[in-house]
Amino acid sequence: MNRKLVVLAVALLAMAMLATPVFAKSPNKFPATAVITGISGADPTTISYRVTDDGVIHLENFEFWGPIVLSVDGGPIINVAWYDICSGSYSPGGNRGIYRFDEVWTIDGEAVFVGTDHLVCEGELLTETITSMHSHIVLHGVGDYAGQVLEFWMKPENYPVFVGTWLKP
C-alpha cells in the first residue's frame, strides 16, 4: 500500500513539474495601431485570375504595396512600408470574398515583420466594391525584431485603422 502512495506522489510531482511554466521573462503586450495610408503600387503582371463555371473568381499572386503608420499607444510613430502577395476567391452569388495576404513589413528598407493577413469581405477585391470587411493580421519579427509579434484586427467601423497589440519580449 505504501509503495502505491509513493508512486502516486512521484507521478503527481512529475506532472506538476511538467506543468510549471519556464522561468523566463514575461513578454510585454502593448496596445498598438497600424493605419494604411495608401496603396502606392501594384504589379498586374503577377496576377493569376480565373473564373470557374459557377462564376467564382479565383485570384492568385496579386502583388501590391504601400505605406502604413505603426504606433504603440503612447509611443513614437513608425513609418512602415508593406508588401503583400494576395490569393483568394470571390463568390458573386454570396457577394463574399475570402483572401490571404502574405505580408512583409519593412522599416528603412529592412524586413522587420513577416506573416499573414486573413480577410473576409462583402464585395470583390479587384473591383473595389467592398462594402464590409473583417481582417486579422499576425506578423512575426525578424532580425532586430525577432521574438516580437504584431497582431491586428480591422473591422468595417475601423477602416483604414488596424487595432491590436505589439508583443515585445
Buried (B, 14 or more C-beta within 10 A) or exposed (E): EEEEEEEEEEEEEEEEEEEEEEEEEEEEEBEBBBBBEEEEEBEEEEBEEEEEEEEBBEBBBBBBBBBBBBBBEEEEEBEBBBBBBBBBBBBEEEBBBEBBBBBBBBBEEEBBBBBBBBBBBBBBBBEEEBEBBBBBBBBBBBEEBEEBBBBBEBEEEBEEBBBBBBBBE
